[in-house]
Amino acid sequence: MDVDVVETPPDGVEADVLGFGVTDPVTLSPAARALDERVGGRLARLAAEGELAGEAGAMTLLHTDGELAAGRIAAVGLGTPGSVDADVVRTAAASMASRAKALPRGTVAWVLESDGWPLSPAEQALAAVEGVVLGRYDAGRWKTSDDRPAPVRRIVLCGAQAGAVAEEARRAVVG
């Protein structure tokens, strides 16, 4: 699996799915608010109507209809802010990757948060990459010769602090 790290704003990242974490109660991070602006406030509307939830294990998938470089946005629940740790981010990224198996480019992206998050961007990057590696696993793929969808082949980590975590992120795939 390829790992790319870009400091490009999330709305410019080309991917099948662009994921970011959401805590409970739902509060959109600055990066998520910027994405929300680009999609006409649909994320905030989903949150207000209770369809975008921050509880651990929840995921809301929104088609961007060409408003972003990514085809879909995945808002993945992380639980309460006090419960966010590497395992929670790993599980969230795995869930996103699991849902992304049948997408055309095989590319997912994860937004690294910086301000006010309990994990550093490096810890988030490591957990997100490990989660995508785990989430794309399909034991049945080795048991049959049918035409199963290709797993996620590439993860892109993006955000203002992304450049500082490139080496750790690439090591996560090997380690």
N, C-alpha and C positions, 0 to 999 in steps of 0.2 A: 504494500500500500504506500502511495506517495503522500508526503506531508509537505504542504506549502504554508508559509507564514508570510502574511502581507500586512502592511500598515494602511492599506486601502480602507476607506470607510466601508462598513458592512453593506451599504446599499449599492456599492459598485462591484461586489464580489460575485463572480459567475459560479453558480452551483445549482444543483438540482434542489437542494434544501439548505436554507440558511437558518441555523438554530441559535437560540439564546435562552438563558435561564430566566425564570420568573419566580419570585418568592410569593409566599402567602401571608398576608393579604397581597393582592396583585398591585405592584408598583412597577411601572415600566422604567427601566434604567435610561440614562441619557441616550445610549445607542439605540435602544428599543423605541424611544420617543422619536428619534430621527427616522427610523424605519416607518413608524406609524404615520409620520407626516407624509412620507413618500407614497404610502398606500391609502391616502385619503382619510386617515383616522379610523380605519377598520379595526386595528388592534385595540384601541381604546374602547370602541363600541362593543367589541366582543367581550372585553373585560367588564364593562358596565352591565352587560346583559348576562354575565355569569358563565359565558361560554369559554372564556380564557381564564384558566384557573392556575394558581400557583402551588396547589398541593402536590406533594411528591408523587410522581407517576403520571400526572396529568400532561396531556400534550394537545395543543391546538395547532392544526395545520391550515395555513391560509395561502391560497393561490395568489400570486402577485399580479397576474394579468399583464405582464410586461412592464409594470411600474418600477421594477428593480431588475438588476442583472440576474438575481436568483429567481428560479421559477416558483418556489414556495418558501414560506417562512414557517418555522416550527418554534412555537413558544412552549418550552418544556418546564413543567413544574419542578421546583426544588424544595418545597416545604417552607417552613418558617425561616426567617433570616438567621436565627440562632442555630439552626440545624444544618446549615450549608457547610459541607466539608467536601473533601476530594471524592469520597464514595458517592455522595449525592450527585455531584457533577458527572462522575463516571457513569452512573446509572442513567442519568438524563441523556447523555451523549449516546450511550448504548441503545436506548429506546429510540432515539431519533434515527440512528444508523439502521436499526432493525426495520423500521418503517420505510427506509429509503432504498431497500434492496432492488426494487424493480424500476428504478428511475433511469432515464436514458444515458446520462453522462457518467453515472456512478460517482458523483462528486457531492460531498456535503461540506458545509462550512460551519464554524462555531465562532460566535462573538466572544472575545475575551473582554471582560469588564475590568475597570480599574478603580474608579472612585467608590469608596465605601463598601467594597466587597470583602468578605472574610478571608478569601483566598487570594494570594498574589496571582498576577497573570501567568507566571511560570507554573504554579500549582494547578491553575485552571487548565492550562495547555496540556500538561501531563495527563490530568484526569480525563480531559475530552478526547485526546488521542487514544488512550487506553480503552475508554468506553466505546469509541467507534470500532476499534479492533475487535472488542468482545461482541458488540452488537451486530457485526456483519457475519459472524460465524454461523454456519448452517451445517450441522452434522449430516443431514440427509444428502447434501451435495456429493458426499463421498460414497454414498450407498447406491446411487442410481446414475444412469447415463441420460436422464431426461434433460430437457432444456430449461433448467431453473434459471431465474434471473441472475445476472452477474452481481456479486457483492459490491459494496462501496469500494472503489479503487483509489479514491483520493479524498483527503480532508484538507481544508483550507482554514487556518486559524487567522482571524482578522481582528483589528481594533488598534487603538492608538499605541498600546504597549506591546503589540505583537512582535515587533522586530527584536526585542530583547529576549525572547523565549525560543527562538528558532532552533537552537542546538538541542535544548531539552526536549522539545516536541519531536524532533526527528529521532532522538535516542529512544523515545517511548515506544516506537514501533519495533525497534531492534531488541530492547531490553525486556 
